[in-house]
Amino acid sequence: NGCFKTSQINAALNATSAFLLTLGYVFIRQRAIKAHTMCMVSACTTSALFLISYITYHIHHGSTPFQGQGLVRFLYFGILISHTALAVVILPLAARTLYQGLRGNFAKHVLVARLTLPLWLYVSVTGVVVYWMLYHGKF
C-alpha cells in the first residue's frame, strides 16, 4: 500500500531527525562545532523532507482515521494535538536557530536553541509515536 509506505518514510524521517538532533547536542557539549553544525543542518534537511512528504501525502490521500477506542483514543489525540501545535511553532524557531548559528551570532543562537531543541525533539519523537499508534497499535 503506497499510503503505508509514505507513512513509513515519514516516520523514518522523523526518527532520523530526532537522532541527528540528539547527536548534534552531544557534539556541541563536546565542543565539536563542525560535527554539531553538520548534524543540525542535516536535521533541518531531514525535517524539511518530512514536511514536503507529509504535505504531499495529505494533499493526495487525506487523513487516516484512528481506529482505537476508549482511553487510548484520548491518549492518541492528546499526543497528536500537542505534536501538531508544536510542529507549527517549531518551524520558525528552528529556522531562527539555524540562521543565528550559521551567521555566527552564537549568543542569540544558544538562547533560542535552548527552547528549540526540546520542542523539536518532542515533535520528532511524537511524530514516530503517532505513526506507530496509527498503523501498528493493536487497539
Buried (B, 14 or more C-beta within 10 A) or exposed (E): EEEEEBBEBBBBBBBBBBBBBBBBBEBBEEEBEEBBBBBBBBBBBBBBBBBEBBEEBEEEEEEBEBBBEEEBBEEBEEBBEEBEEBBEBBBEBBEBBBEBBEEEEEEBBEEBBEBBBEBBBBBBBBBBBBBEBBBEBEE
